[in-house]
Amino acid sequence: MKIKAKIEISGASASLVAIPLMPDNMANMKTVIKERGAITYFEADKIGSLIASVDDYLMNAKVAQDVAEMVVSRKS
């Protein structure tokens, strides 16, 4: 049985968060960039593996968001 999850990031600077994370996507992950957002899909055989992947992604997304906010605020 496959367990699936989806994380959606939306907003004007969503791609600034999602695109830098894409090179770290493992085989069980896929990121789709939309006009004002991004969706990352996860799939795993075990719930523990899925939780670990999502947790790692969210921690990295937080760092990317902090950097994106810093860049955007400096432009203003």
PQR file with spaces between the fields and no chain letter, atoms N, CA, C, O and H, PARSE charges and radii, in Angstrom:
ATOM       1  N    MET     1       0.841   -1.174    0.000 -0.4000 1.5000
ATOM       2  CA   MET     1       0.000    0.000    0.000 -0.0000 2.0000
ATOM       3  C    MET     1       0.889    1.242    0.000  0.5500 1.7000
ATOM       4  O    MET     1       1.871    1.316    0.739 -0.5500 1.4000
ATOM       5  N    LYS     2       0.535    2.205   -0.830 -0.4000 1.5000
ATOM       6  CA   LYS     2       1.250    3.468   -0.895 -0.0000 2.0000
ATOM       7  C    LYS     2       0.509    4.506   -0.065  0.5500 1.7000
ATOM       8  O    LYS     2      -0.718    4.597   -0.110 -0.5500 1.4000
ATOM       9  H    LYS     2      -0.262    2.144   -1.431  0.4000 1.0000
ATOM      10  N    ILE     3       1.269    5.282    0.690 -0.4000 1.5000
ATOM      11  CA   ILE     3       0.714    6.373    1.483 -0.0000 2.0000
ATOM      12  C    ILE     3       1.137    7.657    0.792  0.5500 1.7000
ATOM      13  O    ILE     3       2.306    7.819    0.441 -0.5500 1.4000
ATOM      14  H    ILE     3       2.266    5.208    0.726  0.4000 1.0000
ATOM      15  N    LYS     4       0.195    8.571    0.596 -0.4000 1.5000
ATOM      16  CA   LYS     4       0.472    9.790   -0.156 -0.0000 2.0000
ATOM      17  C    LYS     4       0.172   11.024    0.674  0.5500 1.7000
ATOM      18  O    LYS     4      -0.690   11.016    1.553 -0.5500 1.4000
ATOM      19  H    LYS     4      -0.755    8.439    0.881  0.4000 1.0000
ATOM      20  N    ALA     5       0.912   12.090    0.369 -0.4000 1.5000
ATOM      21  CA   ALA     5       0.689   13.382    1.015 -0.0000 2.0000
ATOM      22  C    ALA     5       0.959   14.479   -0.011  0.5500 1.7000
ATOM      23  O    ALA     5       1.622   14.264   -1.025 -0.5500 1.4000
ATOM      24  H    ALA     5       1.612   12.096   -0.345  0.4000 1.0000
ATOM      25  N    LYS     6       0.427   15.653    0.285 -0.4000 1.5000
ATOM      26  CA   LYS     6       0.597   16.790   -0.607 -0.0000 2.0000
ATOM      27  C    LYS     6       0.783   18.035    0.249  0.5500 1.7000
ATOM      28  O    LYS     6       0.039   18.255    1.205 -0.5500 1.4000
ATOM      29  H    LYS     6      -0.112   15.828    1.109  0.4000 1.0000
ATOM      30  N    ILE     7       1.777   18.848   -0.097 -0.4000 1.5000
ATOM      31  CA   ILE     7       1.982   20.139    0.558 -0.0000 2.0000
ATOM      32  C    ILE     7       1.852   21.208   -0.501  0.5500 1.7000
ATOM      33  O    ILE     7       2.510   21.154   -1.540 -0.5500 1.4000
ATOM      34  H    ILE     7       2.381   18.669   -0.874  0.4000 1.0000
ATOM      35  N    GLU     8       0.998   22.181   -0.234 -0.4000 1.5000
ATOM      36  CA   GLU     8       0.783   23.274   -1.168 -0.0000 2.0000
ATOM      37  C    GLU     8       1.289   24.565   -0.546  0.5500 1.7000
ATOM      38  O    GLU     8       0.919   24.919    0.574 -0.5500 1.4000
ATOM      39  H    GLU     8       0.463   22.225    0.610  0.4000 1.0000
ATOM      40  N    ILE     9       2.136   25.260   -1.285 -0.4000 1.5000
ATOM      41  CA   ILE     9       2.649   26.560   -0.864 -0.0000 2.0000
ATOM      42  C    ILE     9       2.058   27.583   -1.823  0.5500 1.7000
ATOM      43  O    ILE     9       2.169   27.435   -3.040 -0.5500 1.4000
ATOM      44  H    ILE     9       2.436   24.973   -2.194  0.4000 1.0000
ATOM      45  N    SER    10       1.434   28.614   -1.279 -0.4000 1.5000
ATOM      46  CA   SER    10       0.822   29.610   -2.156 -0.0000 2.0000
ATOM      47  C    SER    10       1.298   31.009   -1.789  0.5500 1.7000
ATOM      48  O    SER    10       1.803   31.247   -0.692 -0.5500 1.4000
ATOM      49  H    SER    10       1.343   28.734   -0.290  0.4000 1.0000
ATOM      50  N    GLY    11       1.127   31.912   -2.718 -0.4000 1.5000
ATOM      51  CA   GLY    11       1.516   33.299   -2.492 -0.0000 2.0000
ATOM      52  C    GLY    11       2.449   33.786   -3.583  0.5500 1.7000
ATOM      53  O    GLY    11       2.938   33.010   -4.404 -0.5500 1.4000
ATOM      54  H    GLY    11       0.717   31.719   -3.610  0.4000 1.0000
ATOM      55  N    ALA    12       2.681   35.082   -3.572 -0.4000 1.5000
ATOM      56  CA   ALA    12       3.476   35.718   -4.610 -0.0000 2.0000
ATOM      57  C    ALA    12       4.904   35.190   -4.675  0.5500 1.7000
ATOM      58  O    ALA    12       5.475   35.105   -5.762 -0.5500 1.4000
ATOM      59  H    ALA    12       2.283   35.712   -2.905  0.4000 1.0000
ATOM      60  N    SER    13       5.491   34.833   -3.536 -0.4000 1.5000
ATOM      61  CA   SER    13       6.879   34.364   -3.539 -0.0000 2.0000
ATOM      62  C    SER    13       6.993   32.861   -3.292  0.5500 1.7000
ATOM      63  O    SER    13       8.036   32.382   -2.847 -0.5500 1.4000
ATOM      64  H    SER    13       5.026   34.902   -2.653  0.4000 1.0000
ATOM      65  N    ALA    14       5.937   32.124   -3.576 -0.4000 1.5000
ATOM      66  CA   ALA    14       5.946   30.674   -3.349 -0.0000 2.0000
ATOM      67  C    ALA    14       7.034   29.980   -4.165  0.5500 1.7000
ATOM      68  O    ALA    14       7.670   29.043   -3.682 -0.5500 1.4000
ATOM      69  H    ALA    14       5.090   32.513   -3.938  0.4000 1.0000
ATOM      70  N    SER    15       7.246   30.431   -5.387 -0.4000 1.5000
ATOM      71  CA   SER    15       8.274   29.786   -6.212 -0.0000 2.0000
ATOM      72  C    SER    15       9.674   30.034   -5.652  0.5500 1.7000
ATOM      73  O    SER    15      10.573   29.217   -5.851 -0.5500 1.4000
ATOM      74  H    SER    15       6.729   31.192   -5.780  0.4000 1.0000
ATOM      75  N    LEU    16       9.865   31.169   -4.945 -0.4000 1.5000
ATOM      76  CA   LEU    16      11.160   31.435   -4.315 -0.0000 2.0000
ATOM      77  C    LEU    16      11.453   30.446   -3.192  0.5500 1.7000
ATOM      78  O    LEU    16      12.610   30.229   -2.831 -0.5500 1.4000
ATOM      79  H    LEU    16       9.135   31.833   -4.783  0.4000 1.0000
ATOM      80  N    VAL    17      10.408   29.855   -2.649 -0.4000 1.5000
ATOM      81  CA   VAL    17      10.567   28.843   -1.608 -0.0000 2.0000
ATOM      82  C    VAL    17      10.688   27.455   -2.238  0.5500 1.7000
ATOM      83  O    VAL    17      11.570   26.685   -1.858 -0.5500 1.4000
ATOM      84  H    VAL    17       9.468   30.031   -2.942  0.4000 1.0000
ATOM      85  N    ALA    18       9.825   27.128   -3.184 -0.4000 1.5000
ATOM      86  CA   ALA    18       9.745   25.767   -3.711 -0.0000 2.0000
ATOM      87  C    ALA    18      10.861   25.415   -4.689  0.5500 1.7000
ATOM      88  O    ALA    18      11.395   24.308   -4.631 -0.5500 1.4000
ATOM      89  H    ALA    18       9.109   27.753   -3.493  0.4000 1.0000
ATOM      90  N    ILE    19      11.222   26.322   -5.577 -0.4000 1.5000
ATOM      91  CA   ILE    19      12.210   25.990   -6.611 -0.0000 2.0000
ATOM      92  C    ILE    19      13.572   25.618   -6.028  0.5500 1.7000
ATOM      93  O    ILE    19      14.165   24.640   -6.484 -0.5500 1.4000
ATOM      94  H    ILE    19      10.788   27.221   -5.625  0.4000 1.0000
ATOM      95  N    PRO    20      14.097   26.352   -5.041 -0.5600 1.5000
ATOM      96  CA   PRO    20      15.396   25.937   -4.482  0.2800 2.0000
ATOM      97  C    PRO    20      15.371   24.568   -3.795  0.5500 1.7000
ATOM      98  O    PRO    20      16.419   23.945   -3.629 -0.5500 1.4000
ATOM      99  N    LEU    21      14.202   24.101   -3.399 -0.4000 1.5000
ATOM     100  CA   LEU    21      14.094   22.796   -2.740 -0.0000 2.0000
ATOM     101  C    LEU    21      14.034   21.635   -3.732  0.5500 1.7000
ATOM     102  O    LEU    21      14.298   20.491   -3.361 -0.5500 1.4000
ATOM     103  H    LEU    21      13.350   24.607   -3.534  0.4000 1.0000
ATOM     104  N    MET    22      13.692   21.916   -4.973 -0.4000 1.5000
ATOM     105  CA   MET    22      13.471   20.862   -5.961 -0.0000 2.0000
ATOM     106  C    MET    22      14.686   19.962   -6.218  0.5500 1.7000
ATOM     107  O    MET    22      14.494   18.761   -6.411 -0.5500 1.4000
ATOM     108  H    MET    22      13.478   22.845   -5.274  0.4000 1.0000
ATOM     109  N    PRO    23      15.925   20.471   -6.233 -0.5600 1.5000
ATOM     110  CA   PRO    23      17.059   19.563   -6.458  0.2800 2.0000
ATOM     111  C    PRO    23      17.205   18.496   -5.367  0.5500 1.7000
ATOM     112  O    PRO    23      17.831   17.461   -5.594 -0.5500 1.4000
ATOM     113  N    ASP    24      16.633   18.742   -4.192 -0.4000 1.5000
ATOM     114  CA   ASP    24      16.704   17.773   -3.096 -0.0000 2.0000
ATOM     115  C    ASP    24      15.567   16.755   -3.131  0.5500 1.7000
ATOM     116  O    ASP    24      15.534   15.839   -2.310 -0.5500 1.4000
ATOM     117  H    ASP    24      16.124   19.583   -4.008  0.4000 1.0000
ATOM     118  N    ASN    25      14.630   16.906   -4.079 -0.4000 1.5000
ATOM     119  CA   ASN    25      13.528   15.950   -4.171 -0.0000 2.0000
ATOM     120  C    ASN    25      14.073   14.545   -4.393  0.5500 1.7000
ATOM     121  O    ASN    25      14.934   14.320   -5.243 -0.5500 1.4000
ATOM     122  H    ASN    25      14.657   17.651   -4.746  0.4000 1.0000
ATOM     123  N    MET    26      13.553   13.612   -3.612 -0.4000 1.5000
ATOM     124  CA   MET    26      13.931   12.215   -3.768 -0.0000 2.0000
ATOM     125  C    MET    26      12.991   11.579   -4.789  0.5500 1.7000
ATOM     126  O    MET    26      12.075   12.236   -5.284 -0.5500 1.4000
ATOM     127  H    MET    26      12.854   13.795   -2.921  0.4000 1.0000
ATOM     128  N    ALA    27      13.210   10.330   -5.098 -0.4000 1.5000
ATOM     129  CA   ALA    27      12.406    9.639   -6.112 -0.0000 2.0000
ATOM     130  C    ALA    27      10.929    9.579   -5.744  0.5500 1.7000
ATOM     131  O    ALA    27      10.077    9.448   -6.623 -0.5500 1.4000
ATOM     132  H    ALA    27      13.954    9.796   -4.696  0.4000 1.0000
ATOM     133  N    ASN    28      10.618    9.672   -4.460 -0.4000 1.5000
ATOM     134  CA   ASN    28       9.226    9.584   -4.015 -0.0000 2.0000
ATOM     135  C    ASN    28       8.553   10.954   -3.908  0.5500 1.7000
ATOM     136  O    ASN    28       7.485   11.079   -3.309 -0.5500 1.4000
ATOM     137  H    ASN    28      11.310    9.777   -3.745  0.4000 1.0000
ATOM     138  N    MET    29       9.177   11.975   -4.487 -0.4000 1.5000
ATOM     139  CA   MET    29       8.649   13.339   -4.397 -0.0000 2.0000
ATOM     140  C    MET    29       8.568   13.959   -5.789  0.5500 1.7000
ATOM     141  O    MET    29       9.374   13.663   -6.671 -0.5500 1.4000
ATOM     142  H    MET    29      10.045   11.874   -4.973  0.4000 1.0000
ATOM     143  N    LYS    30       7.569   14.828   -5.960 -0.4000 1.5000
ATOM     144  CA   LYS    30       7.430   15.562   -7.218 -0.0000 2.0000
ATOM     145  C    LYS    30       6.878   16.946   -6.887  0.5500 1.7000
ATOM     146  O    LYS    30       5.896   17.067   -6.155 -0.5500 1.4000
ATOM     147  H    LYS    30       6.914   15.068   -5.243  0.4000 1.0000
ATOM     148  N    THR    31       7.508   17.989   -7.425 -0.4000 1.5000
ATOM     149  CA   THR    31       7.039   19.352   -7.198 -0.0000 2.0000
ATOM     150  C    THR    31       6.539   19.927   -8.514  0.5500 1.7000
ATOM     151  O    THR    31       7.194   19.814   -9.550 -0.5500 1.4000
ATOM     152  H    THR    31       8.306   17.891   -8.019  0.4000 1.0000
ATOM     153  N    VAL    32       5.363   20.547   -8.453 -0.4000 1.5000
ATOM     154  CA   VAL    32       4.758   21.208   -9.610 -0.0000 2.0000
ATOM     155  C    VAL    32       4.632   22.687   -9.267  0.5500 1.7000
ATOM     156  O    VAL    32       4.022   23.053   -8.262 -0.5500 1.4000
ATOM     157  H    VAL    32       4.830   20.639   -7.611  0.4000 1.0000
ATOM     158  N    ILE    33       5.213   23.530  -10.112 -0.4000 1.5000
ATOM     159  CA   ILE    33       5.145   24.977   -9.920 -0.0000 2.0000
ATOM     160  C    ILE    33       3.933   25.513  -10.667  0.5500 1.7000
ATOM     161  O    ILE    33       3.738   25.230  -11.849 -0.5500 1.4000
ATOM     162  H    ILE    33       5.708   23.233  -10.929  0.4000 1.0000
ATOM     163  N    LYS    34       3.130   26.283   -9.965 -0.4000 1.5000
ATOM     164  CA   LYS    34       1.938   26.904  -10.547 -0.0000 2.0000
ATOM     165  C    LYS    34       2.181   28.408  -10.637  0.5500 1.7000
ATOM     166  O    LYS    34       3.233   28.894  -10.221 -0.5500 1.4000
ATOM     167  H    LYS    34       3.288   26.512   -9.005  0.4000 1.0000
ATOM     168  N    GLU    35       1.218   29.141  -11.175 -0.4000 1.5000
ATOM     169  CA   GLU    35       1.361   30.589  -11.342 -0.0000 2.0000
ATOM     170  C    GLU    35       1.600   31.308  -10.017  0.5500 1.7000
ATOM     171  O    GLU    35       2.499   32.145   -9.924 -0.5500 1.4000
ATOM     172  H    GLU    35       0.363   28.747  -11.513  0.4000 1.0000
ATOM     173  N    ARG    36       0.818   30.999   -9.005 -0.4000 1.5000
ATOM     174  CA   ARG    36       0.975   31.646   -7.698 -0.0000 2.0000
ATOM     175  C    ARG    36       1.121   30.627   -6.580  0.5500 1.7000
ATOM     176  O    ARG    36       0.550   30.776   -5.500 -0.5500 1.4000
ATOM     177  H    ARG    36       0.088   30.319   -9.080  0.4000 1.0000
ATOM     178  N    GLY    37       1.902   29.584   -6.863 -0.4000 1.5000
ATOM     179  CA   GLY    37       2.108   28.586   -5.840 -0.0000 2.0000
ATOM     180  C    GLY    37       2.881   27.383   -6.336  0.5500 1.7000
ATOM     181  O    GLY    37       3.346   27.341   -7.475 -0.5500 1.4000
ATOM     182  H    GLY    37       2.366   29.462   -7.740  0.4000 1.0000
ATOM     183  N    ALA    38       3.006   26.423   -5.469 -0.4000 1.5000
ATOM     184  CA   ALA    38       3.696   25.173   -5.792 -0.0000 2.0000
ATOM     185  C    ALA    38       3.080   24.054   -4.965  0.5500 1.7000
ATOM     186  O    ALA    38       2.643   24.263   -3.833 -0.5500 1.4000
ATOM     187  H    ALA    38       2.628   26.457   -4.544  0.4000 1.0000
ATOM     188  N    ILE    39       3.054   22.874   -5.548 -0.4000 1.5000
ATOM     189  CA   ILE    39       2.538   21.702   -4.857 -0.0000 2.0000
ATOM     190  C    ILE    39       3.618   20.628   -4.897  0.5500 1.7000
ATOM     191  O    ILE    39       4.158   20.323   -5.960 -0.5500 1.4000
ATOM     192  H    ILE    39       3.409   22.704   -6.468  0.4000 1.0000
ATOM     193  N    THR    40       3.927   20.062   -3.748 -0.4000 1.5000
ATOM     194  CA   THR    40       4.867   18.949   -3.682 -0.0000 2.0000
ATOM     195  C    THR    40       4.104   17.713   -3.229  0.5500 1.7000
ATOM     196  O    THR    40       3.418   17.729   -2.206 -0.5500 1.4000
ATOM     197  H    THR    40       3.488   20.310   -2.884  0.4000 1.0000
ATOM     198  N    TYR    41       4.232   16.648   -4.002 -0.4000 1.5000
ATOM     199  CA   TYR    41       3.571   15.377   -3.733 -0.0000 2.0000
ATOM     200  C    TYR    41       4.596   14.394   -3.163  0.5500 1.7000
ATOM     201  O    TYR    41       5.736   14.327   -3.624 -0.5500 1.4000
ATOM     202  H    TYR    41       4.789   16.635   -4.833  0.4000 1.0000
ATOM     203  N    PHE    42       4.176   13.650   -2.171 -0.4000 1.5000
ATOM     204  CA   PHE    42       5.026   12.660   -1.513 -0.0000 2.0000
ATOM     205  C    PHE    42       4.340   11.302   -1.593  0.5500 1.7000
ATOM     206  O    PHE    42       3.112   11.222   -1.604 -0.5500 1.4000
ATOM     207  H    PHE    42       3.251   13.705   -1.797  0.4000 1.0000
ATOM     208  N    GLU    43       5.134   10.237   -1.648 -0.4000 1.5000
ATOM     209  CA   GLU    43       4.599    8.880   -1.652 -0.0000 2.0000
ATOM     210  C    GLU    43       5.589    7.976   -0.926  0.5500 1.7000
ATOM     211  O    GLU    43       6.799    8.095   -1.116 -0.5500 1.4000
ATOM     212  H    GLU    43       6.132   10.302   -1.639  0.4000 1.0000
ATOM     213  N    ALA    44       5.077    7.077   -0.101 -0.4000 1.5000
ATOM     214  CA   ALA    44       5.942    6.146    0.639 -0.0000 2.0000
ATOM     215  C    ALA    44       5.173    4.871    0.952  0.5500 1.7000
ATOM     216  O    ALA    44       3.943    4.834    0.917 -0.5500 1.4000
ATOM     217  H    ALA    44       4.093    6.980    0.053  0.4000 1.0000
ATOM     218  N    ASP    45       5.932    3.835    1.257 -0.4000 1.5000
ATOM     219  CA   ASP    45       5.327    2.559    1.643 -0.0000 2.0000
ATOM     220  C    ASP    45       4.973    2.526    3.129  0.5500 1.7000
ATOM     221  O    ASP    45       4.046    1.829    3.543 -0.5500 1.4000
ATOM     222  H    ASP    45       6.931    3.866    1.285  0.4000 1.0000
ATOM     223  N    LYS    46       5.724    3.289    3.924 -0.4000 1.5000
ATOM     224  CA   LYS    46       5.522    3.295    5.371 -0.0000 2.0000
ATOM     225  C    LYS    46       5.226    4.699    5.856  0.5500 1.7000
ATOM     226  O    LYS    46       5.787    5.669    5.347 -0.5500 1.4000
ATOM     227  H    LYS    46       6.477    3.855    3.588  0.4000 1.0000
ATOM     228  N    ILE    47       4.349    4.809    6.835 -0.4000 1.5000
ATOM     229  CA   ILE    47       3.970    6.117    7.376 -0.0000 2.0000
ATOM     230  C    ILE    47       5.183    6.833    7.983  0.5500 1.7000
ATOM     231  O    ILE    47       5.301    8.052    7.863 -0.5500 1.4000
ATOM     232  H    ILE    47       3.894    4.021    7.249  0.4000 1.0000
ATOM     233  N    GLY    48       6.073    6.093    8.625 -0.4000 1.5000
ATOM     234  CA   GLY    48       7.264    6.708    9.213 -0.0000 2.0000
ATOM     235  C    GLY    48       8.155    7.354    8.164  0.5500 1.7000
ATOM     236  O    GLY    48       8.710    8.429    8.393 -0.5500 1.4000
ATOM     237  H    GLY    48       5.977    5.102    8.722  0.4000 1.0000
ATOM     238  N    SER    49       8.294    6.708    7.019 -0.4000 1.5000
ATOM     239  CA   SER    49       9.092    7.266    5.923 -0.0000 2.0000
ATOM     240  C    SER    49       8.447    8.529    5.368  0.5500 1.7000
ATOM     241  O    SER    49       9.131    9.503    5.054 -0.5500 1.4000
ATOM     242  H    SER    49       7.844    5.835    6.832  0.4000 1.0000
ATOM     243  N    LEU    50       7.129    8.500    5.251 -0.4000 1.5000
ATOM     244  CA   LEU    50       6.405    9.675    4.755 -0.0000 2.0000
ATOM     245  C    LEU    50       6.550   10.839    5.730  0.5500 1.7000
ATOM     246  O    LEU    50       6.805   11.969    5.315 -0.5500 1.4000
ATOM     247  H    LEU    50       6.573    7.709    5.506  0.4000 1.0000
ATOM     248  N    ILE    51       6.392   10.571    6.995 -0.4000 1.5000
ATOM     249  CA   ILE    51       6.520   11.620    8.013 -0.0000 2.0000
ATOM     250  C    ILE    51       7.934   12.207    7.984  0.5500 1.7000
ATOM     251  O    ILE    51       8.096   13.424    8.075 -0.5500 1.4000
ATOM     252  H    ILE    51       6.185    9.653    7.332  0.4000 1.0000
ATOM     253  N    ALA    52       8.942   11.372    7.859 -0.4000 1.5000
ATOM     254  CA   ALA    52      10.330   11.856    7.819 -0.0000 2.0000
ATOM     255  C    ALA    52      10.568   12.740    6.595  0.5500 1.7000
ATOM     256  O    ALA    52      11.222   13.778    6.697 -0.5500 1.4000
ATOM     257  H    ALA    52       8.811   10.383    7.784  0.4000 1.0000
ATOM     258  N    SER    53      10.045   12.336    5.449 -0.4000 1.5000
ATOM     259  CA   SER    53      10.207   13.132    4.221 -0.0000 2.0000
ATOM     260  C    SER    53       9.500   14.477    4.332  0.5500 1.7000
ATOM     261  O    SER    53      10.062   15.510    3.969 -0.5500 1.4000
ATOM     262  H    SER    53       9.514   11.493    5.366  0.4000 1.0000
ATOM     263  N    VAL    54       8.274   14.465    4.831 -0.4000 1.5000
ATOM     264  CA   VAL    54       7.505   15.704    4.973 -0.0000 2.0000
ATOM     265  C    VAL    54       8.162   16.621    6.007  0.5500 1.7000
ATOM     266  O    VAL    54       8.245   17.831    5.795 -0.5500 1.4000
ATOM     267  H    VAL    54       7.817   13.625    5.125  0.4000 1.0000
ATOM     268  N    ASP    55       8.625   16.059    7.112 -0.4000 1.5000
ATOM     269  CA   ASP    55       9.286   16.854    8.143 -0.0000 2.0000
ATOM     270  C    ASP    55      10.546   17.525    7.596  0.5500 1.7000
ATOM     271  O    ASP    55      10.770   18.713    7.829 -0.5500 1.4000
ATOM     272  H    ASP    55       8.558   15.076    7.283  0.4000 1.0000
ATOM     273  N    ASP    56      11.356   16.776    6.878 -0.4000 1.5000
ATOM     274  CA   ASP    56      12.575   17.321    6.285 -0.0000 2.0000
ATOM     275  C    ASP    56      12.239   18.434    5.295  0.5500 1.7000
ATOM     276  O    ASP    56      12.878   19.486    5.290 -0.5500 1.4000
ATOM     277  H    ASP    56      11.174   15.811    6.689  0.4000 1.0000
ATOM     278  N    TYR    57      11.233   18.191    4.462 -0.4000 1.5000
ATOM     279  CA   TYR    57      10.810   19.195    3.475 -0.0000 2.0000
ATOM     280  C    TYR    57      10.342   20.473    4.163  0.5500 1.7000
ATOM     281  O    TYR    57      10.715   21.570    3.747 -0.5500 1.4000
ATOM     282  H    TYR    57      10.714   17.336    4.466  0.4000 1.0000
ATOM     283  N    LEU    58       9.534   20.343    5.207 -0.4000 1.5000
ATOM     284  CA   LEU    58       9.006   21.519    5.900 -0.0000 2.0000
ATOM     285  C    LEU    58      10.108   22.318    6.590  0.5500 1.7000
ATOM     286  O    LEU    58      10.063   23.548    6.603 -0.5500 1.4000
ATOM     287  H    LEU    58       9.231   19.452    5.545  0.4000 1.0000
ATOM     288  N    MET    59      11.086   21.642    7.155 -0.4000 1.5000
ATOM     289  CA   MET    59      12.208   22.350    7.782 -0.0000 2.0000
ATOM     290  C    MET    59      12.997   23.135    6.733  0.5500 1.7000
ATOM     291  O    MET    59      13.366   24.287    6.963 -0.5500 1.4000
ATOM     292  H    MET    59      11.123   20.642    7.145  0.4000 1.0000
ATOM     293  N    ASN    60      13.251   22.509    5.585 -0.4000 1.5000
ATOM     294  CA   ASN    60      13.962   23.191    4.510 -0.0000 2.0000
ATOM     295  C    ASN    60      13.125   24.323    3.918  0.5500 1.7000
ATOM     296  O    ASN    60      13.666   25.365    3.547 -0.5500 1.4000
ATOM     297  H    ASN    60      12.951   21.574    5.399  0.4000 1.0000
ATOM     298  N    ALA    61      11.812   24.126    3.828 -0.4000 1.5000
ATOM     299  CA   ALA    61      10.929   25.167    3.317 -0.0000 2.0000
ATOM     300  C    ALA    61      10.923   26.383    4.241  0.5500 1.7000
ATOM     301  O    ALA    61      10.855   27.517    3.766 -0.5500 1.4000
ATOM     302  H    ALA    61      11.373   23.280    4.130  0.4000 1.0000
ATOM     303  N    LYS    62      10.993   26.165    5.525 -0.4000 1.5000
ATOM     304  CA   LYS    62      11.044   27.269    6.492 -0.0000 2.0000
ATOM     305  C    LYS    62      12.293   28.115    6.275  0.5500 1.7000
ATOM     306  O    LYS    62      12.223   29.344    6.285 -0.5500 1.4000
ATOM     307  H    LYS    62      11.048   25.244    5.910  0.4000 1.0000
ATOM     308  N    VAL    63      13.428   27.465    6.080 -0.4000 1.5000
ATOM     309  CA   VAL    63      14.676   28.193    5.824 -0.0000 2.0000
ATOM     310  C    VAL    63      14.573   28.955    4.502  0.5500 1.7000
ATOM     311  O    VAL    63      14.963   30.120    4.427 -0.5500 1.4000
ATOM     312  H    VAL    63      13.485   26.466    6.072  0.4000 1.0000
ATOM     313  N    ALA    64      14.050   28.304    3.462 -0.4000 1.5000
ATOM     314  CA   ALA    64      13.889   28.965    2.163 -0.0000 2.0000
ATOM     315  C    ALA    64      12.936   30.156    2.266  0.5500 1.7000
ATOM     316  O    ALA    64      13.168   31.189    1.637 -0.5500 1.4000
ATOM     317  H    ALA    64      13.734   27.358    3.523  0.4000 1.0000
ATOM     318  N    GLN    65      11.870   30.022    3.050 -0.4000 1.5000
ATOM     319  CA   GLN    65      10.930   31.120    3.240 -0.0000 2.0000
ATOM     320  C    GLN    65      11.607   32.289    3.944  0.5500 1.7000
ATOM     321  O    GLN    65      11.409   33.441    3.557 -0.5500 1.4000
ATOM     322  H    GLN    65      11.681   29.183    3.560  0.4000 1.0000
ATOM     323  N    ASP    66      12.392   32.011    4.959 -0.4000 1.5000
ATOM     324  CA   ASP    66      13.108   33.073    5.678 -0.0000 2.0000
ATOM     325  C    ASP    66      14.040   33.834    4.735  0.5500 1.7000
ATOM     326  O    ASP    66      14.101   35.063    4.774 -0.5500 1.4000
ATOM     327  H    ASP    66      12.553   31.076    5.274  0.4000 1.0000
ATOM     328  N    VAL    67      14.759   33.105    3.893 -0.4000 1.5000
ATOM     329  CA   VAL    67      15.670   33.738    2.936 -0.0000 2.0000
ATOM     330  C    VAL    67      14.879   34.551    1.911  0.5500 1.7000
ATOM     331  O    VAL    67      15.256   35.680    1.599 -0.5500 1.4000
ATOM     332  H    VAL    67      14.709   32.107    3.862  0.4000 1.0000
ATOM     333  N    ALA    68      13.787   33.993    1.384 -0.4000 1.5000
ATOM     334  CA   ALA    68      12.961   34.711    0.400 -0.0000 2.0000
ATOM     335  C    ALA    68      12.402   35.994    0.991  0.5500 1.7000
ATOM     336  O    ALA    68      12.402   37.031    0.328 -0.5500 1.4000
ATOM     337  H    ALA    68      13.480   33.075    1.637  0.4000 1.0000
ATOM     338  N    GLU    69      11.927   35.938    2.226 -0.4000 1.5000
ATOM     339  CA   GLU    69      11.393   37.140    2.875 -0.0000 2.0000
ATOM     340  C    GLU    69      12.487   38.191    3.063  0.5500 1.7000
ATOM     341  O    GLU    69      12.231   39.386    2.918 -0.5500 1.4000
ATOM     342  H    GLU    69      11.927   35.095    2.765  0.4000 1.0000
ATOM     343  N    MET    70      13.691   37.755    3.382 -0.4000 1.5000
ATOM     344  CA   MET    70      14.795   38.680    3.547 -0.0000 2.0000
ATOM     345  C    MET    70      15.128   39.371    2.209  0.5500 1.7000
ATOM     346  O    MET    70      15.356   40.580    2.169 -0.5500 1.4000
ATOM     347  H    MET    70      13.899   36.784    3.500  0.4000 1.0000
ATOM     348  N    VAL    71      15.152   38.597    1.131 -0.4000 1.5000
ATOM     349  CA   VAL    71      15.450   39.152   -0.182 -0.0000 2.0000
ATOM     350  C    VAL    71      14.365   40.130   -0.620  0.5500 1.7000
ATOM     351  O    VAL    71      14.664   41.220   -1.107 -0.5500 1.4000
ATOM     352  H    VAL    71      14.967   37.615    1.164  0.4000 1.0000
ATOM     353  N    VAL    72      13.112   39.740   -0.446 -0.4000 1.5000
ATOM     354  CA   VAL    72      12.005   40.603   -0.859 -0.0000 2.0000
ATOM     355  C    VAL    72      11.979   41.888   -0.040  0.5500 1.7000
ATOM     356  O    VAL    72      11.702   42.954   -0.590 -0.5500 1.4000
ATOM     357  H    VAL    72      12.869   38.855   -0.050  0.4000 1.0000
ATOM     358  N    SER    73      12.259   41.816    1.262 -0.4000 1.5000
ATOM     359  CA   SER    73      12.233   43.017    2.096 -0.0000 2.0000
ATOM     360  C    SER    73      13.385   43.967    1.759  0.5500 1.7000
ATOM     361  O    SER    73      13.245   45.180    1.912 -0.5500 1.4000
ATOM     362  H    SER    73      12.484   40.950    1.709  0.4000 1.0000
ATOM     363  N    ARG    74      14.499   43.441    1.310 -0.4000 1.5000
ATOM     364  CA   ARG    74      15.636   44.294    0.930 -0.0000 2.0000
ATOM     365  C    ARG    74      15.377   45.028   -0.380  0.5500 1.7000
ATOM     366  O    ARG    74      15.927   46.105   -0.614 -0.5500 1.4000
ATOM     367  H    ARG    74      14.613   42.455    1.185  0.4000 1.0000
ATOM     368  N    LYS    75      14.531   44.438   -1.241 -0.4000 1.5000
ATOM     369  CA   LYS    75      14.184   45.089   -2.505 -0.0000 2.0000
ATOM     370  C    LYS    75      13.291   46.301   -2.281  0.5500 1.7000
ATOM     371  O    LYS    75      13.283   47.236   -3.082 -0.5500 1.4000
ATOM     372  H    LYS    75      14.084   43.563   -1.051  0.4000 1.0000
ATOM     373  N    SER    76      12.540   46.278   -1.185 -0.4000 1.5000
ATOM     374  CA   SER    76      11.564   47.344   -0.919 -0.0000 2.0000
ATOM     375  C    SER    76      12.214   48.611   -0.419  0.5500 1.7000
ATOM     376  O    SER    76      11.524   49.595   -0.153 -0.5500 1.4000
ATOM     377  H    SER    76      12.546   45.518   -0.534  0.4000 1.0000
